[in-house]
Amino acid sequence: MLNADNLNLLGGTLAEINRLTAEQKRAIYTKLIPPQLIQRFHLSPSLMDAEGHDLFVLNAVTGTAFVELALFHQWDAKDPLFYAQLADTVNGQLHILFFAINDVTSQRFDVDKMPDGTITNYGMHCRNIEAEVAAMRAGLAPAQIYRGLRMLPHSLVNFETFVESLGQEVFFAEPLHYHNAVIFERYGLGYERGRKLIERIHQGFSEDGDLKEKLDGSTPFRAPNADQSLRLRSWAVYDGILGHTFQDVVMYKLVGKHSHSYTCNHDQLMW
């Protein structure tokens, strides 16, 4: 039986982990938190604060193949340092649905909600344009509410180790925006589907490309020089420059292997 002390079960899945006791599930899922993050914010290895408040929030219901987890730097914090949603695929493989590491000590930009508190679902339902413009000008990318902590490499190593401990050889991730996909390329992920869209975006922003022609300043997210920046390209795509939403891109990472699946020259793109 899969348990917290012996994860190395061929074919192990989130559904199997979710059948364990609360203590076992906690011991397993906390392994997804990068140790560097815990050290940086001087958190206890138990993820409890000095007053006994639990800083780790876990939603892993028995009978489901889905897990949601969050780590806070203090018990009354508004937003988590680390947040992830994971699920099993139909084949029982790990799929990262959403993942973020926030520098919650930096300025917050309310791109996730309207001034009246209505949730924007990161622009899917509605958009807080004023907050988005402020975030963009502060150097953030679409969907970022805080500055990042540059811990993606550590997190991907953790995910890879976790997948390997389940006896699996691959995991999947769903980039929510153009810049996410290109960054994932750098760290060895390849395309399960959607590569043609990423290539089309790069070609569109290249010299004489149709997307470059649309960088006409008609909105704050379509500055004439946005083609030179990965982040600003992503804002333009988010702003609808393609004529449709960015979706249906799924990437994969083979344990211990780099896909070398590049859709652009990374060295020539500024952040």
Rosetta blueprint (number, residue, H / E / L):
1 M L
2 L L
3 N L
4 A L
5 D L
6 N L
7 L L
8 N L
9 L L
10 L L
11 G L
12 G L
13 T L
14 L H
15 A H
16 E H
17 I H
18 N L
19 R L
20 L L
21 T L
22 A H
23 E H
24 Q H
25 K H
26 R H
27 A H
28 I H
29 Y H
30 T H
31 K H
32 L H
33 I L
34 P L
35 P H
36 Q H
37 L H
38 I H
39 Q H
40 R H
41 F L
42 H L
43 L L
44 S L
45 P L
46 S L
47 L L
48 M E
49 D L
50 A L
51 E L
52 G L
53 H L
54 D E
55 L L
56 F E
57 V E
58 L E
59 N E
60 A L
61 V L
62 T L
63 G L
64 T L
65 A L
66 F E
67 V E
68 E E
69 L E
70 A E
71 L E
72 F L
73 H L
74 Q L
75 W L
76 D L
77 A L
78 K L
79 D L
80 P L
81 L L
82 F E
83 Y E
84 A E
85 Q E
86 L E
87 A E
88 D E
89 T L
90 V L
91 N L
92 G L
93 Q L
94 L E
95 H E
96 I E
97 L E
98 F E
99 F E
100 A E
101 I E
102 N E
103 D L
104 V L
105 T L
106 S L
107 Q L
108 R L
109 F L
110 D L
111 V L
112 D L
113 K E
114 M L
115 P L
116 D L
117 G L
118 T L
119 I E
120 T L
121 N L
122 Y L
123 G L
124 M L
125 H L
126 C L
127 R L
128 N L
129 I H
130 E H
131 A H
132 E H
133 V H
134 A H
135 A H
136 M H
137 R H
138 A L
139 G L
140 L L
141 A L
142 P L
143 A L
144 Q L
145 I L
146 Y L
147 R L
148 G E
149 L L
150 R L
151 M L
152 L H
153 P H
154 H H
155 S H
156 L H
157 V H
158 N H
159 F H
160 E H
161 T H
162 F H
163 V H
164 E H
165 S H
166 L L
167 G L
168 Q L
169 E L
170 V E
171 F E
172 F E
173 A E
174 E L
175 P L
176 L L
177 H L
178 Y H
179 H H
180 N H
181 A H
182 V H
183 I H
184 F H
185 E H
186 R H
187 Y L
188 G L
189 L L
190 G E
191 Y E
192 E E
193 R E
194 G L
195 R H
196 K H
197 L H
198 I H
199 E H
200 R H
201 I H
202 H H
203 Q H
204 G H
205 F H
206 S L
207 E L
208 D L
209 G L
210 D H
211 L H
212 K H
213 E H
214 K L
215 L L
216 D L
217 G L
218 S L
219 T L
220 P L
221 F L
222 R L
223 A L
224 P L
225 N L
226 A H
227 D H
228 Q H
229 S E
230 L H
231 R H
232 L H
233 R H
234 S H
235 W H
236 A H
237 V H
238 Y H
239 D L
240 G L
241 I L
242 L L
243 G L
244 H L
245 T L
246 F L
247 Q L
248 D L
249 V L
250 V E
251 M E
252 Y E
253 K E
254 L E
255 V L
256 G L
257 K L
258 H L
259 S L
260 H L
261 S L
262 Y L
263 T L
264 C L
265 N L
266 H H
267 D H
268 Q H
269 L L
270 M E
271 W L
